[in-house]
């Protein structure tokens, strides 16, 4: 799914050090596809023991329905490596997560699965945390996040991951886009190299 520009209200979950087991508990890791993982997103925080939704949890509040940008505390996605965490977020319609920092493995998994991790300065982060429901615009090509009626800030992203997200492809999809260049290289490639003695 291509990611170019996104404008959405934000949902705020102001908790530091949210680990991948809180994002999606280990009991959901048996799945090998994304199907149904959305049900496990923050399940131990979102639901009571009987399966009913906790009305005070931010993602359960009616005013946050349809929000595609999650603003969280520092060091989001720490803990064990699991692609299921970004899968569960994407399954729930979240296209970007904004924080002051991300765990490296989570960030890599997110970028490979169409979820944009956006690192912002502390002052902007404080404004976002204090403004649940604010509209925010993200421009991936320009690498900017703009607050409604407020400032715009740049955010870093790996250039290869950016290209893949703009094109709406994963790493394999990117390689397949290069098929004609690969074929041209193979045509020019000396046959003698292919036959090793």
C-alpha positions in Angstrom: 0.0 0.0 0.0 1.5 3.3 -1.1 2.3 5.9 1.5 2.6 9.4 0.2 0.6 11.9 2.2 -1.5 11.2 5.2 -3.8 13.6 7.0 -5.6 12.3 10.1 -6.6 13.1 13.6 -4.3 11.6 16.2 -5.0 9.1 19.0 -2.7 9.6 22.0 -1.3 6.7 24.1 1.1 8.6 26.4 3.1 5.6 27.7 6.9 5.2 27.5 8.6 1.9 26.8 5.6 0.2 25.2 7.0 -3.2 24.3 6.0 -5.6 21.5 4.3 -7.9 24.0 2.0 -5.1 25.0 1.4 -4.2 21.4 0.4 -7.8 20.6 0.9 -10.5 23.3 2.9 -13.7 22.5 -0.2 -15.8 22.4 -1.0 -14.2 19.0 2.3 -15.2 17.5 1.1 -18.5 16.1 -0.3 -16.7 13.1 1.7 -16.6 10.0 -0.5 -14.1 8.1 -1.9 -10.7 9.1 -5.5 -12.1 9.2 -7.1 -11.4 12.5 -4.1 -9.9 14.2 -6.0 -6.6 14.7 -8.0 -8.3 17.4 -4.8 -8.7 19.4 -3.6 -5.1 19.3 -3.1 -3.9 22.9 -5.7 -6.6 23.8 -4.7 -6.7 27.5 -5.1 -3.0 27.8 -8.2 -2.7 25.5 -10.3 -5.4 26.8 -11.6 -6.7 30.2 -11.2 -10.4 31.1 -14.7 -11.1 29.7 -13.7 -9.7 26.3 -15.7 -6.4 26.6 -14.0 -3.2 25.6 -12.6 -0.9 28.3 -14.3 2.5 27.4 -11.5 4.6 28.8 -8.7 3.1 26.6 -7.8 5.6 23.9 -8.3 3.3 20.9 -11.8 2.4 22.2 -13.1 5.9 22.5 -15.7 6.8 19.8 -14.0 10.1 19.1 -10.8 8.3 18.0 -12.6 6.0 15.5 -10.8 6.3 12.1 -7.6 7.8 13.5 -4.7 6.7 11.4 -1.9 8.3 13.5 -0.9 6.9 16.9 1.2 9.2 19.2 3.0 7.3 21.9 5.6 7.8 24.6 9.3 7.4 24.2 11.0 4.1 23.1 8.0 2.6 21.4 8.3 -1.0 20.2 11.0 -2.2 22.6 11.2 -5.8 23.6 11.3 -8.9 21.3 11.3 -8.8 17.6 8.0 -9.7 16.0 6.5 -8.5 12.7 3.1 -9.2 14.3 3.3 -5.8 16.1 3.3 -3.6 13.0 0.8 -6.0 11.4 -1.6 -5.6 14.3 -1.3 -1.8 14.1 -1.9 -1.7 10.3 -4.8 -4.1 10.7 -6.4 -1.5 13.0 -6.0 1.3 10.4 -2.9 2.8 12.0 -0.6 4.1 9.1 1.9 6.0 11.3 3.2 6.0 14.8 4.8 9.2 16.2 7.3 9.2 19.1 10.5 10.6 20.3 12.3 7.3 19.6 11.6 3.7 18.5 13.3 0.4 19.1 15.5 -0.4 16.1 14.0 -3.8 15.3 10.5 -2.5 15.6 11.3 0.4 13.3 12.8 -1.9 10.7 9.8 -4.3 10.9 7.4 -1.3 10.7 9.0 0.1 7.6 8.9 -3.3 5.9 5.2 -3.6 6.5 3.8 -0.2 5.5 3.8 1.4 9.0 5.7 4.8 9.1 7.6 5.4 12.4 8.0 9.2 12.8 10.5 10.6 15.2 9.8 14.2 16.4 11.6 16.6 18.7 10.5 16.7 22.4 8.7 20.1 22.1 6.5 18.9 19.2 5.9 15.6 21.0 4.7 17.4 24.1 2.2 19.4 21.9 0.9 16.3 20.4 0.6 14.4 23.7 -1.4 17.4 25.0 -3.7 17.6 22.0 -5.6 14.3 21.5 -7.8 14.5 18.3 -5.6 17.1 16.7 -5.3 16.9 12.9 -1.8 16.2 11.7 -0.5 16.0 8.1 2.5 13.7 7.2 4.3 14.2 3.9 6.6 11.2 3.3 8.2 12.6 0.2 9.1 15.8 2.0 9.7 14.0 5.3 7.6 16.5 7.2 5.0 16.3 9.9 2.7 19.4 10.2 0.5 20.2 13.2 -2.9 21.7 12.4 -2.5 25.4 12.5 1.0 25.0 13.8 4.6 24.2 13.0 6.0 21.7 10.6 9.0 19.5 11.4 11.3 17.3 9.5 11.7 13.6 10.4 14.4 11.1 9.4 13.9 8.0 7.4 16.1 5.5 5.6 16.2 6.4 1.9 15.6 2.8 0.7 12.6 2.3 3.1 11.2 5.7 2.0 11.4 4.6 -1.7 9.7 1.3 -0.9 6.9 3.0 1.0 6.3 5.7 -1.7 6.1 2.9 -4.3 3.9 0.7 -2.0 6.3 -2.3 -2.3 8.4 -4.4 0.1 12.0 -5.3 -0.5 11.1 -8.2 -2.9 8.7 -5.9 -4.7 11.4 -3.3 -5.2 13.7 -6.0 -6.7 11.0 -7.1 -9.0 10.7 -3.5 -10.2 14.3 -3.8 -11.4 13.6 -6.8 -13.6 14.5 -5.0 -16.9 17.8 -3.7 -15.4 18.6 -7.1 -14.1 17.9 -8.7 -17.5 20.1 -6.1 -19.3 22.9 -6.8 -16.9 22.7 -10.5 -17.4 22.8 -9.9 -21.2 26.0 -8.0 -20.9 27.4 -10.5 -18.3 30.3 -12.6 -19.8 29.3 -16.2 -20.1 32.8 -17.3 -19.0 32.1 -16.1 -15.4 29.2 -18.5 -15.2 31.3 -21.5 -15.9 33.8 -21.9 -13.1 36.4 -24.5 -13.5 
